[in-house]
């Protein structure tokens, strides 16, 4: 028997006793921790909102484009029996957008390209304002004595109306996010080349399938970029980040480069955990390695990601190390 539409819409907003108890218990735990660590909790809440904003914006734009009929919704990274309208619907959508919940077939090339283009453009387009708002969030959470709402509003307003400021940071962010595409794209190419002699046409998948998964991995590049930005404020809330933060290890030119620079405490705080998380997803979902191999590869990826980030900053100032 098919349930009437009005009854289904009413049930969507009803909670069972078990759900109420879970929500209340979790809320009490969160509030207790927040009361114990007020500044850290405020910082976490503000930075979580900052991190989720470009991801939500990219997902909304893609949804609008699909609903307008401009592109086909060829997104197949979702469980075939996902609940519709239930309390788990939104988490499933988030996992699907991040490539964590998908069918065995993976996304189509069109779906992956759509996610890659939108995610990259949204991140680059919003970067100047994310950087400025995030700076004042960090000051408000960690250094409330020097925070002024009037100063914050004036600074954000000046940045919002400065075309030169936006253009300069757009240039930087295009350069900066490009390093992630180079890193993960290079790893994918090396993996495809390494396995080519051992795969057959019957058993091996097409390289376009792997490329589609890499393109659909783009939201994780935004996560990496945003968490590397937020990591600056974890130790130095009043620091104006990017591209100046590359010099925390004392590398002002290629002559001062040293290969153990990735062990710098500032950079490990910024990039170790985000790289581990994104790296594991990449090796497990894009390259489709087993969990142990993916975890080990993600650990090895940490120094490479930090090396590349420092090199990216130095290259922005001084060009590449060769003529």
C-alpha positions, -999 to +999 in steps of 0.1 A: +000+000+000+013+034-010+013+059+018-003+093+009+021+121+002+009+143+030+015+116+056+050+110+043+058+147+046+045+147+081+065+117+091+096+133+078+096+158+108+087+132+135+113+117+158+111+085+178+119+083+215+152+067+207+161+095+183+152+121+209+174+104+235+203+103+211+200+139+202+197+151+238+227+129+249+249+141+221+239+177+227+248+174+264+282+160+256+289+187+231+278+215+254+298+200+283+330+200+262+322+235+249+319+248+284+352+232+294+371+245+264+353+277+253+380+292+230+389+260+214+352+251+209+345+286+194+375+282+170+364+247+160+328+258+153+338+289+133+364+271+113+340+242+106+315+266+091+343+283+071+354+249+057+319+237+049+308+269+031+327+264-002+317+227-002+280+235+003+282+262-023+297+239-049+272+212-042+243+237-044+255+251-078+259+216-092+223+208-080+209+239-096+227+232-129+213+196-129+178+207-120+179+233-148+186+206-173+219+220-184+237+187-177+225+152-170+226+139-135+249+110-143+261+108-107+263+071-098+284+074-066+255+065-043+239+035-027+211+020-048+190+016-017+196+050-001+167+061+021+149+091+007+135+118+031+148+101+063+172+114+089+201+098+071+194+115+038+217+145+043+247+125+056+243+102+026+244+133+003+275+146+019+293+113+017+282+109-019+296+144-028+329+135-011+331+102-028+327+081+003+294+065-006+291+052-041+282+022-062+308-001-076+307+015-111+319+049-100+309+083-115+307+090-152+333+113-168+307+140-172+297+139-135+334+139-124+343+168-147+313+188-134+323+184-098+359+192-106+352+224-124+326+237-100+346+228-069+378+245-082+361+276-094+341+281-062+372+277-041+392+301-062+363+326-065+356+327-027+392+325-016+398+362-009+367+365+013+373+331+030+408+342+039+397+375+053+367+363+072+386+333+085+413+356+099+388+376+119+372+343+131+405+332+144+412+365+162+377+365+177+380+329+190+416+330+202+425+367+209+392+383+219+410+412+237+423+426+204+391+417+184+369+446+174+337+441+155+341+476+139+376+468+128+365+434+114+336+450+095+358+477+081+385+453+070+361+429+054+343+457+037+375+472+023+386+437+010+351+431-006+354+464-026+390+461-037+393+446-071+431+446-069+429+425-037+406+400-053+426+397-085+459+392-066+445+364-044+427+348-074+461+345-091+476+330-059+448+305-053+448+293-089+486+286-085+481+271-050+452+247-058+471+236-090+496+219-068+470+194-056+459+186-091+496+181-100+502+159-070+472+136-072+471+136-110+508+126-111+502+098-087+473+085-108+494+086-140+523+067-123+499+041-110+482+036-144+516+033-161+529+009-135+499-015-137+496-012-175+519-042-183+500-064-159+465-056-169+445-071-198+417-055-219+393-080-204+402-075-167+416-039-166+393-009-164+395+020-188+418+049-179+388+072-183+371+055-153+401+063-131+402+099-145+365+103-137+371+092-101+400+117-098+378+145-111+351+136-086+378+137-059+379+175-063+359+183-031+388+168-012+412+192-028+391+220-015+391+203+020+429+201+018+433+237+007+409+250+034+425+229+062+460+240+053+447+276+056+429+270+089+460+253+102+479+286+101+455+301+127+457+271+151+491+283+163+491+320+151+456+334+151+466+369+139+488+357+110+478+368+075+482+336+056+493+327+020+517+331+005+538+344+034+534+313+055+558+293+033+586+311+050+580+298+086+608+273+079+632+301+069+632+292+032+632+326+015+648+313-017+658+281-034+694+285-020+680+280+015+660+248+005+665+218+027+649+184+022+639+179+058+618+211+058+586+190+060+595+182+096+588+218+106+563+219+134+542+246+118+537+227+086+530+194+104+503+211+124+488+225+092+490+195+069+496+162+085+461+152+095+443+167+064+468+150+041+463+116+059+425+119+055+425+131+019+453+107+010+435+077+024+403+086+004+424+090-027+442+057-026+411+038-014+385+054-036+403+067-067+430+041-070+409+014-053+437+000-031+428-021+000+426-003+033+461-012+046+479-002+014+458+030+013+467+039+049+504+033+044+505+053+012+486+082+029+513+083+056+541+084+029+521+112+012+524+136+041+561+147+035+555+149-002+524+172+003+543+195+027+574+196+004+552+205-025+533+232-005+566+249+006+580+247-029+548+261-043+551+292-021+588+297-029+582+293-066+554+319-064+580+344-052+611+333-071+600+311-099+610+275-106+645+264-094+657+259-130+661+284-158 
